[in-house]
Amino acid sequence: MSDITIDRIERIIYVIRGLRVMLDSDLAELYGVTTKRLNEQVKRNPDRFPTDFVY
């Protein structure tokens, strides 16, 4: 896993209809896991993620 910089995070935040969003594939890359694995964990552990984490 490479160093996570503020600049890198800012580049993967998109503004869509006035909301700041990050794609699951970008988040998975930051965490060093596959997109499938990230989505599995969000579904299995909903209490660990903020209510607005996914929509």
N, C-alpha and C positions, 0 to 999 in steps of 0.2 A: 504494500500500500504506500503510495507516495504521500508527500506532505500535503496537507489540506490547508490552503491559504484562503484568506478572505476574498482575494481577487478571483480565485477559482470558483468559490461558492457564488459570488455575485454574477459570474458569467452564466451559471446554470439556473438562475432564478428568472422566470419569465413573468411578464405581466399580461394576464388574459382577462379581459372584461373588468379591469380594475383590481383584480386579485393577483397577489404574488404567489406563484406556484413553482414547484419543482417536479420534474418527471420522475417516476419511480425508477427508471433505468439510471438516471443521474444519481439518485440517492443510493441505489444499490452499489454503484461504482464507488461512491464516497465511503461506504461501509465495507467495501471489499467483498461483497456477496453477489450472487446472481439476482436478477430481478425477480425470478420465481421465488427464491428463498425469502427475499424481503417481503413480498406480498403474502407468503404463507405465514410469516411471523406476525404481520399486522392482523391477519384474520384470527390467528390462534391466541393472540395476546392483546385484545382491544383495550384493556385497562392500562397498558403501558404506553399507549399512544394518545396524544391529544385528540379531542373529538373532531377537530378540523384538520387532522393529519391527512385524511383521505376523504374524497367525496365522489 
